[in-house]
Amino acid sequence: MKTLSIDIETYSDVPLQKTGVYRYVESPNFEILLFAYSADSQPVRVIDLACGEQIPKEVLLALEDESVIKWAFNAAFERICLSRFLGYPTGEYLEPESWRCSMIWAATMGLPLSLGGVGAVLGLEKQKLSEGKDLIKYFCQPCAPTKANGQRTRNRPFHAPDKWAMFKKYNVRDVETEMGIQQRLAKFPVPAQVWDEYHQDQEINDRGVRLDMDLVAAAIKMDTRSRTELTETMKEITELDNPNSVQQMKAWLSNNGLETDTLGKKAVAELLKSAPPKLSQVLTLRQQLAKSSVRKYQAMEKTVCADGRARGMFQFYGANRTGRLSGRNIQLQNLPQNHLSDLAEARSLVRSGNFEAVELLYEDVPDTLSQLIRTAFIPREGAQFLVADFSAIEARVIAWFAGEKWRQDVFAKGGDIYCASASQMFKVPVEKHGINGHLRQKGKIAELAAWLWRLRRCTEGDGCYLYGTN
């Protein structure tokens, strides 16, 4: 056996979309229901594991045989689920080097990241069956107990034999569609370098990052208390039933002489410049309530694995026009900065649950919690994390590839590319926080909007290959 194309259908009472596959497979109730495969492009066979059938021994051996190339659409799902099926403990998974992902292949061609979408665009003869969504909901997720279903919380094959038969056909068709993608894209192979980067990405996702769950739990609890107290204070001042309601708040502000069409972040910041004390206090409280700091902590709580590590934080080729990785779950690519001079002390107070001290010393509890998000990620003993960022990396690399000398000169001299673009657009000097500074935003919009155009220019005009500039 040289190749194995795979698709599986699974059950877990853990919601996959909210937790990611690594946490999904840790549920005691996780199981693989159906295993469809094709060895060396032979007709697809489906193994009904839910009804007692067993995967052939030679196929099981192939899963761990590095010389057999395993194919799947979104192969990370199959690889992690099969790792648990084979008895691998948390933190140990099938080696990714012998796995290939047809979703990544499609992404390198600018195609959709869904099996149905790719099949439709390529016009495959055998496309993904549309009934799949309902069948997955029926067999792969818990159901609500009702009198009609005998108070059961899960649907099994014997509850709907006709649906189960269709589900098996659906499973087979997914493998056929995946194989069709391989055949259609055979003339456009993925460069070996990209597969190497994909495997590196999988190793990073498998390793994950350790979380300080004591801090996470304390932060969520503190945020809940803070929000309750802030809401009560706003109710006392405004006498509104729901001060978080945009409609109610806009009406209250209007009745107090302050008109506004929106309560967005920028609009509130502008209103605060001229608002009288009472209204200013309410707007400030609203700003604090608008902080979404707790969502990151909640995402950590949902995705953390049994060994205290969060995994699957990146989607390889998530931006399929440029090859950039996308963030998933906790979104590590979008973490708030911290500027607290006594970060360690603030962290210690939150971790110990000392709400009064945090409120007294830092006043804005939600903002403090937001600044502590990065400290919830902890390195192994004897190591430390370093925070770094590339400055305008996409614009710098693309300017070099596209041969735009004037942009390279701006970067070389430490200039602001947005100001430089705005200056060329409007033929006037533009300085950040200085002369014509208001035009910088227009330069930024133009610069970002033109980014893909320059990418296309360099890839088509010079025939170069660009991947993962960030």
Backbone torsions as a table, in degrees:
resi	resn	phi	psi	omega
1	MET	NA	130.3	-180.0
2	LYS	-109.3	-35.6	179.9
3	THR	-134.3	154.4	179.4
4	LEU	-142.7	115.3	176.6
5	SER	-96.4	132.2	-168.5
6	ILE	-133.1	145.5	164.9
7	ASP	-146.7	136.7	-179.2
8	ILE	-125.2	154.7	170.9
9	GLU	-118.7	134.7	-171.4
10	THR	-131.2	165.0	173.4
11	TYR	-127.5	140.5	170.9
12	SER	-159.0	147.1	176.2
13	ASP	-87.6	3.6	174.9
14	VAL	-94.8	127.6	-176.9
15	PRO	-70.0	113.3	-174.1
16	LEU	-58.7	-44.2	-175.0
17	GLN	-65.2	-26.4	-177.2
18	LYS	-93.9	-20.7	-172.5
19	THR	-115.9	-25.6	-172.8
20	GLY	87.2	162.6	-171.4
21	VAL	-69.2	-30.2	-176.4
22	TYR	-65.4	-41.2	177.2
23	ARG	-77.4	-33.8	-179.6
24	TYR	-55.7	-43.2	-175.4
25	VAL	-79.5	-9.9	-178.7
26	GLU	-80.7	-11.1	178.1
27	SER	-61.9	136.5	175.8
28	PRO	-59.4	-21.5	-178.0
29	ASN	-93.8	2.2	179.4
30	PHE	-66.9	138.1	173.0
31	GLU	-157.8	153.8	174.1
32	ILE	-90.8	124.2	-176.5
33	LEU	-88.2	-47.6	-176.9
34	LEU	-132.8	142.2	178.4
35	PHE	-130.4	105.6	178.9
36	ALA	-104.4	138.8	-176.9
37	TYR	-152.9	159.5	172.4
38	SER	-135.6	122.6	177.7
39	ALA	-95.2	122.7	178.1
40	ASP	53.3	42.9	175.2
41	SER	65.4	19.4	174.6
42	GLN	-74.8	167.1	177.8
43	PRO	-52.3	143.9	-175.6
44	VAL	-72.4	137.9	176.3
45	ARG	-120.4	141.6	178.5
46	VAL	-113.9	132.7	177.6
47	ILE	-103.5	118.1	-177.8
48	ASP	-86.7	82.2	-178.4
49	LEU	-65.7	-34.0	-178.5
50	ALA	-64.7	-25.4	-179.4
51	CYS	-106.1	18.3	171.2
52	GLY	99.1	-4.6	178.5
53	GLU	-72.4	159.1	-176.8
54	GLN	-124.3	144.8	177.6
55	ILE	-69.4	132.1	-179.8
56	PRO	-55.7	146.8	-176.3
57	LYS	-58.9	-40.5	-177.8
58	GLU	-65.6	-29.3	177.3
59	VAL	-73.3	-42.4	177.4
60	LEU	-59.9	-41.5	178.6
61	LEU	-65.5	-36.4	-179.6
62	ALA	-64.3	-30.5	-179.4
63	LEU	-61.6	-30.9	-179.2
64	GLU	-105.9	4.7	179.9
65	ASP	-91.0	113.6	-176.5
66	GLU	-67.2	-16.7	-179.8
67	SER	-83.4	-12.9	178.4
68	VAL	-96.6	122.5	179.9
69	ILE	-84.1	122.1	179.1
70	LYS	-98.3	129.1	179.2
71	TRP	-113.7	142.9	172.6
72	ALA	-162.0	160.2	174.9
73	PHE	-92.0	120.2	-167.5
74	ASN	61.3	59.9	-171.7
75	ALA	-60.2	-23.4	179.4
76	ALA	-58.3	-36.9	-179.9
77	PHE	-63.7	-50.2	179.8
78	GLU	-61.9	-43.7	-176.4
79	ARG	-63.0	-44.2	-178.3
80	ILE	-72.2	-41.2	179.0
81	CYS	-64.4	-42.3	-179.9
82	LEU	-70.3	-28.3	174.7
83	SER	-61.2	-44.9	178.5
84	ARG	-67.8	-39.8	178.9
85	PHE	-58.9	-37.2	-179.3
86	LEU	-81.7	-1.8	175.5
87	GLY	94.7	11.4	177.8
88	TYR	-66.7	136.8	178.4
89	PRO	-77.3	167.6	176.1
90	THR	-55.1	131.1	179.8
91	GLY	96.8	-11.5	176.9
92	GLU	-122.2	131.3	-174.9
93	TYR	-142.3	162.1	175.4
94	LEU	-53.9	136.0	-179.7
95	GLU	-61.2	133.5	-175.4
96	PRO	-78.0	-13.2	-171.8
97	GLU	-59.2	-30.6	-178.1
98	SER	-96.6	14.0	179.5
99	TRP	-106.8	142.1	174.6
100	ARG	-127.8	145.0	-175.5
101	CYS	-119.0	117.0	-179.7
102	SER	-70.7	-21.0	174.4
103	MET	-66.4	-41.8	177.8
104	ILE	-65.8	-40.3	176.9
105	TRP	-57.8	-47.5	178.4
106	ALA	-61.8	-39.8	-179.1
107	ALA	-62.4	-37.6	179.2
108	THR	-64.9	-19.0	178.2
109	MET	-97.9	7.2	-179.8
110	GLY	76.0	19.0	-179.3
111	LEU	-88.9	166.9	-179.5
112	PRO	-60.8	161.1	178.7
113	LEU	-97.9	24.5	175.3
114	SER	-124.9	145.8	-177.6
115	LEU	-62.4	-44.0	179.0
116	GLY	-63.2	-41.2	-179.3
117	GLY	-64.4	-42.7	179.1
118	VAL	-65.3	-43.8	180.0
119	GLY	-59.9	-40.2	-179.5
120	ALA	-67.8	-44.7	-178.9
121	VAL	-64.0	-40.3	-178.8
122	LEU	-81.0	-10.4	179.6
123	GLY	64.3	41.4	-177.8
124	LEU	-65.7	147.1	178.5
125	GLU	-65.6	-41.3	178.9
126	LYS	-110.3	103.0	-177.4
127	GLN	-105.1	164.6	-179.4
128	LYS	-57.1	134.7	-179.0
129	LEU	-73.8	134.4	-175.7
130	SER	-70.5	-19.5	-178.4
131	GLU	-72.6	-10.7	-171.9
132	GLY	-57.6	-40.1	-176.4
133	LYS	-58.5	-46.6	-179.9
134	ASP	-68.1	-37.7	179.6
135	LEU	-66.8	-39.5	177.4
136	ILE	-63.7	-43.5	178.4
137	LYS	-61.6	-36.4	-175.9
138	TYR	-74.5	-46.2	-172.9
139	PHE	-99.9	-23.8	-170.2
140	CYS	-101.4	-6.8	-178.2
141	GLN	-129.0	154.1	176.4
142	PRO	-60.7	152.3	176.7
143	CYS	-116.9	157.6	-179.7
144	ALA	-75.8	132.9	178.3
145	PRO	-71.5	130.6	178.6
146	THR	-137.0	167.8	175.7
147	LYS	-63.2	-37.8	-176.9
148	ALA	-64.7	-34.1	-178.6
149	ASN	-101.6	13.9	177.0
150	GLY	73.0	24.3	178.6
151	GLN	66.4	20.9	178.4
152	ARG	-78.7	155.8	-179.9
153	THR	-111.9	6.8	-179.8
154	ARG	-153.1	139.9	177.3
155	ASN	-97.0	129.3	179.9
156	ARG	-114.1	168.6	-175.3
157	PRO	-53.3	-38.9	-176.1
158	PHE	-73.6	-12.2	177.6
159	HIS	-75.5	-24.5	-179.8
160	ALA	-153.4	77.7	-177.0
161	PRO	-55.7	-38.2	-179.8
162	ASP	-64.8	-43.1	178.1
163	LYS	-64.8	-38.0	-179.5
164	TRP	-65.3	-39.7	177.3
165	ALA	-62.3	-40.8	177.2
166	MET	-66.9	-35.7	179.8
167	PHE	-63.5	-38.1	178.2
168	LYS	-66.5	-39.3	176.2
169	LYS	-64.2	-38.5	178.2
170	TYR	-62.0	-42.5	179.6
171	ASN	-62.3	-44.8	177.9
172	VAL	-62.6	-44.7	-177.0
173	ARG	-61.9	-35.0	179.3
174	ASP	-61.9	-39.4	177.3
175	VAL	-67.1	-42.2	179.4
176	GLU	-61.9	-40.4	178.7
177	THR	-65.8	-43.4	179.3
178	GLU	-60.9	-42.4	178.9
179	MET	-66.8	-34.7	177.6
180	GLY	-63.7	-36.3	177.2
181	ILE	-63.4	-44.0	178.5
182	GLN	-58.8	-44.5	-178.3
183	GLN	-65.4	-42.2	-176.6
184	ARG	-69.7	-31.3	-176.7
185	LEU	-98.0	8.7	-174.9
186	ALA	-57.6	-29.7	-179.4
187	LYS	-79.7	-4.7	-178.6
188	PHE	-126.8	65.1	-174.9
189	PRO	-63.4	150.3	176.8
190	VAL	-76.1	129.9	178.9
191	PRO	-57.2	143.8	-179.9
192	ALA	-56.2	-33.3	179.8
193	GLN	-61.3	-38.6	-179.2
194	VAL	-68.2	-40.2	176.6
195	TRP	-63.3	-38.2	177.2
196	ASP	-61.6	-42.2	179.3
197	GLU	-67.8	-36.1	177.0
198	TYR	-62.6	-44.8	179.8
199	HIS	-64.8	-37.1	176.0
200	GLN	-63.8	-41.7	176.8
201	ASP	-59.3	-42.1	180.0
202	GLN	-65.4	-37.4	177.1
203	GLU	-64.2	-40.5	178.2
204	ILE	-62.9	-45.5	179.2
205	ASN	-64.7	-37.9	178.5
206	ASP	-66.0	-39.9	-178.1
207	ARG	-70.4	-43.3	178.6
208	GLY	70.4	-164.7	-179.9
209	VAL	-139.6	140.0	-177.0
210	ARG	-76.9	142.3	-179.4
211	LEU	-116.9	145.4	172.7
212	ASP	-88.7	89.9	-173.7
213	MET	-71.0	-20.8	173.7
214	ASP	-66.8	-42.3	176.5
215	LEU	-65.5	-42.9	-179.4
216	VAL	-59.3	-48.6	-179.2
217	ALA	-62.9	-42.1	-179.3
218	ALA	-66.1	-38.5	-179.5
219	ALA	-66.0	-41.4	179.2
220	ILE	-64.1	-43.6	179.4
221	LYS	-64.1	-42.0	-179.2
222	MET	-67.9	-38.6	179.0
223	ASP	-65.1	-40.0	178.7
224	THR	-60.0	-45.8	178.8
225	ARG	-64.8	-43.2	-179.3
226	SER	-60.1	-45.7	-178.6
227	ARG	-64.4	-39.2	178.5
228	THR	-62.1	-46.0	-178.2
229	GLU	-68.8	-39.9	178.5
230	LEU	-63.9	-41.7	179.3
231	THR	-64.5	-42.9	178.8
232	GLU	-63.1	-39.2	178.1
233	THR	-64.4	-41.9	178.6
234	MET	-65.3	-37.2	177.9
235	LYS	-63.4	-41.2	-180.0
236	GLU	-63.8	-40.6	-177.7
237	ILE	-74.4	-44.8	-172.9
238	THR	-93.0	-21.3	-174.8
239	GLU	60.7	29.3	176.8
240	LEU	-91.5	148.3	176.4
241	ASP	-67.4	-39.8	-178.9
242	ASN	-137.4	88.4	-178.6
243	PRO	-66.1	-11.4	176.5
244	ASN	-81.1	-11.9	178.9
245	SER	-72.2	124.9	179.4
246	VAL	-61.5	-43.3	-178.2
247	GLN	-63.1	-46.4	180.0
248	GLN	-65.1	-41.3	-178.3
249	MET	-67.9	-40.9	178.0
250	LYS	-62.8	-39.9	178.4
251	ALA	-65.7	-41.0	-179.9
252	TRP	-64.5	-43.6	177.9
253	LEU	-62.5	-40.5	179.1
254	SER	-62.9	-42.3	179.1
255	ASN	-65.2	-21.6	179.6
256	ASN	-103.7	17.7	171.8
257	GLY	87.6	16.2	-179.5
258	LEU	-125.9	105.0	-178.3
259	GLU	-90.7	138.6	175.3
260	THR	-155.7	144.1	179.2
261	ASP	-87.8	-18.8	-176.8
262	THR	-146.1	157.7	176.2
263	LEU	-120.2	32.5	175.9
264	GLY	-66.5	167.6	-175.4
265	LYS	-55.9	-48.3	-178.3
266	LYS	-68.0	-38.1	-179.2
267	ALA	-65.3	-42.5	179.6
268	VAL	-64.3	-41.5	178.7
269	ALA	-61.1	-36.5	178.2
270	GLU	-71.2	-40.2	179.6
271	LEU	-63.7	-34.2	-178.1
272	LEU	-64.1	-21.6	-178.6
273	LYS	-68.1	-26.4	-175.7
274	SER	-127.1	-1.5	-176.4
275	ALA	-70.1	141.4	174.6
276	PRO	-65.6	163.9	-172.7
277	PRO	-50.5	-47.5	-176.8
278	LYS	-62.8	-47.0	-179.7
279	LEU	-69.3	-34.9	178.0
280	SER	-62.4	-39.5	179.0
281	GLN	-63.4	-43.8	-179.8
282	VAL	-64.8	-43.3	179.8
283	LEU	-64.9	-37.0	177.2
284	THR	-65.1	-42.2	177.5
285	LEU	-62.5	-38.2	180.0
286	ARG	-66.5	-38.6	176.4
287	GLN	-59.9	-41.8	-179.9
288	GLN	-65.0	-41.1	179.4
289	LEU	-67.3	-27.6	-177.5
290	ALA	-75.5	-12.2	178.1
291	LYS	-59.9	129.4	-178.9
292	SER	-99.8	26.2	-174.6
293	SER	-56.9	-37.7	-174.2
294	VAL	-68.2	-22.4	-177.7
295	ARG	-63.7	-37.3	177.0
296	LYS	-64.2	-43.3	179.5
297	TYR	-64.6	-39.7	178.3
298	GLN	-65.0	-38.5	177.3
299	ALA	-63.6	-37.7	176.8
300	MET	-62.9	-43.3	-178.9
301	GLU	-63.0	-35.3	-177.7
302	LYS	-78.2	-32.4	-172.1
303	THR	-98.5	-15.2	-174.8
304	VAL	-61.4	137.1	179.6
305	CYS	-88.9	176.3	-174.2
306	ALA	-62.4	-24.2	-179.4
307	ASP	-94.0	12.2	176.1
308	GLY	82.2	14.0	-179.6
309	ARG	-115.5	143.7	175.2
310	ALA	-97.3	131.6	-176.1
311	ARG	-125.8	165.8	176.9
312	GLY	70.4	39.3	-174.7
313	MET	-84.9	-6.7	-176.0
314	PHE	-130.7	145.3	173.8
315	GLN	-111.2	110.5	179.6
316	PHE	-62.2	134.8	-179.2
317	TYR	56.3	34.7	179.2
318	GLY	-61.9	-33.4	172.8
319	ALA	-99.2	94.4	-166.8
320	ASN	-78.6	0.5	174.2
321	ARG	-89.7	-23.8	-175.7
322	THR	-122.1	-16.4	-179.0
323	GLY	88.0	4.9	179.8
324	ARG	-68.1	147.0	172.7
325	LEU	-74.5	144.9	175.2
326	SER	-107.7	152.7	176.3
327	GLY	-82.8	150.1	176.6
328	ARG	-133.1	152.8	174.8
329	ASN	60.4	-97.5	-177.3
330	ILE	-72.5	-20.6	-178.8
331	GLN	62.4	71.0	-179.1
332	LEU	-67.6	-14.8	179.9
333	GLN	-84.0	0.2	-176.4
334	ASN	-141.1	68.6	-178.7
335	LEU	-106.8	136.2	179.1
336	PRO	-61.3	145.4	176.0
337	GLN	-76.5	163.2	174.1
338	ASN	-126.3	139.4	-177.9
339	HIS	-129.6	14.3	178.7
340	LEU	-70.8	129.9	-179.6
341	SER	-71.1	-29.1	179.5
342	ASP	-113.4	57.2	-174.3
343	LEU	-57.7	-43.7	-177.9
344	ALA	-63.2	-39.5	-180.0
345	GLU	-68.1	-42.7	177.8
346	ALA	-60.7	-42.7	179.3
347	ARG	-61.5	-42.1	-179.3
348	SER	-64.7	-39.4	-179.9
349	LEU	-67.1	-42.0	178.4
350	VAL	-66.6	-45.1	-177.9
351	ARG	-60.3	-32.9	179.2
352	SER	-85.0	-4.3	178.0
353	GLY	78.2	21.3	-177.1
354	ASN	-84.8	80.1	-176.8
355	PHE	-62.0	-44.7	-176.1
356	GLU	-59.8	-42.9	-179.0
357	ALA	-67.0	-40.9	179.1
358	VAL	-63.2	-44.3	-179.9
359	GLU	-65.6	-39.2	-178.5
360	LEU	-69.4	-44.3	-173.8
361	LEU	-83.3	-30.6	-173.0
362	TYR	-120.0	-8.4	175.7
363	GLU	62.7	-59.8	-177.4
364	ASP	-90.1	94.1	-176.9
365	VAL	-64.3	-48.2	179.5
366	PRO	-57.2	-40.8	-180.0
367	ASP	-66.0	-37.9	178.1
368	THR	-63.8	-44.4	178.3
369	LEU	-62.3	-37.6	179.1
370	SER	-63.3	-41.8	-178.8
371	GLN	-70.6	-16.2	-178.5
372	LEU	-94.4	-1.7	-176.6
373	ILE	-56.9	-44.5	-178.0
374	ARG	-61.5	-29.5	-177.3
375	THR	-77.1	-6.1	176.1
376	ALA	-75.2	-16.5	176.0
377	PHE	-91.1	124.0	-174.7
378	ILE	-124.4	137.0	-179.9
379	PRO	-80.6	171.8	176.2
380	ARG	-68.3	164.5	-179.0
381	GLU	-59.0	134.4	178.6
382	GLY	84.8	3.0	179.9
383	ALA	-123.6	168.9	177.3
384	GLN	-145.1	155.1	176.2
385	PHE	-92.2	139.8	174.2
386	LEU	-113.8	133.9	-179.5
387	VAL	-94.9	125.8	179.1
388	ALA	-147.1	158.5	-179.8
389	ASP	-150.3	144.7	173.6
390	PHE	-83.1	136.4	179.8
391	SER	-90.8	116.3	177.9
392	ALA	47.9	45.7	-172.6
393	ILE	-61.2	-40.4	-178.7
394	GLU	-63.2	-47.7	-177.7
395	ALA	-63.4	-36.4	-179.7
396	ARG	-67.6	-48.8	-176.4
397	VAL	-67.8	-43.8	-178.6
398	ILE	-66.4	-37.5	177.8
399	ALA	-60.5	-37.6	179.5
400	TRP	-69.9	-45.8	179.4
401	PHE	-62.4	-40.9	-175.7
402	ALA	-82.2	-7.7	177.9
403	GLY	71.6	29.8	179.3
404	GLU	-86.2	91.1	-172.1
405	LYS	-61.2	-39.9	-175.0
406	TRP	-64.8	-34.3	177.4
407	ARG	-70.1	-40.9	177.8
408	GLN	-59.6	-38.2	179.3
409	ASP	-65.6	-38.2	177.9
410	VAL	-60.3	-46.4	179.9
411	PHE	-66.8	-40.9	-177.7
412	ALA	-61.9	-32.2	-178.9
413	LYS	-92.7	6.6	179.0
414	GLY	74.0	23.1	-179.0
415	GLY	-79.9	173.0	178.6
416	ASP	-99.0	114.2	-174.9
417	ILE	-64.2	-31.5	179.6
418	TYR	-69.2	-40.5	176.8
419	CYS	-66.1	-41.3	-179.7
420	ALA	-63.1	-40.9	179.0
421	SER	-66.3	-44.2	179.6
422	ALA	-63.4	-37.9	179.8
423	SER	-63.6	-40.7	177.8
424	GLN	-68.7	-36.3	-178.5
425	MET	-66.8	-43.5	-171.8
426	PHE	-106.3	0.1	176.2
427	LYS	58.1	36.1	176.8
428	VAL	-139.3	157.3	175.8
429	PRO	-66.2	139.6	178.0
430	VAL	-132.3	124.1	178.9
431	GLU	-126.4	137.2	177.4
432	LYS	-63.8	126.4	-177.4
433	HIS	61.4	22.3	-179.5
434	GLY	-138.8	-144.4	-177.1
435	ILE	-58.2	129.3	-178.7
436	ASN	53.9	30.1	-177.8
437	GLY	-60.1	-25.5	-179.4
438	HIS	-66.4	-18.6	-179.3
439	LEU	-81.9	-12.9	-177.7
440	ARG	-58.5	-39.3	-179.4
441	GLN	-60.7	-36.9	178.3
442	LYS	-68.2	-35.7	176.0
443	GLY	-66.5	-35.9	178.8
444	LYS	-65.6	-45.0	179.6
445	ILE	-60.9	-44.7	-179.7
446	ALA	-65.7	-40.1	-179.1
447	GLU	-62.7	-46.7	-178.6
448	LEU	-70.5	-35.8	179.8
449	ALA	-67.6	-31.4	-178.0
450	ALA	-86.0	-5.5	-174.4
451	TRP	-60.5	-47.6	-179.5
452	LEU	-67.4	-32.2	178.2
453	TRP	-63.5	-42.5	-180.0
454	ARG	-68.3	-34.4	176.2
455	LEU	-61.5	-45.5	180.0
456	ARG	-64.1	-37.9	179.7
457	ARG	-62.2	-42.9	-176.4
458	CYS	-75.8	-34.8	-177.5
459	THR	-77.5	-35.1	-179.4
460	GLU	-85.1	-42.8	-175.4
461	GLY	-71.7	-43.1	-175.4
462	ASP	-101.8	-8.9	179.0
463	GLY	69.7	19.6	-178.3
464	CYS	-82.7	163.9	179.8
465	TYR	-113.2	125.1	-177.1
466	LEU	-120.2	131.7	176.5
467	TYR	-143.1	138.6	166.5
468	GLY	53.9	57.3	-179.3
469	THR	-70.0	-10.7	177.4
470	ASN	-124.1	NA	NA
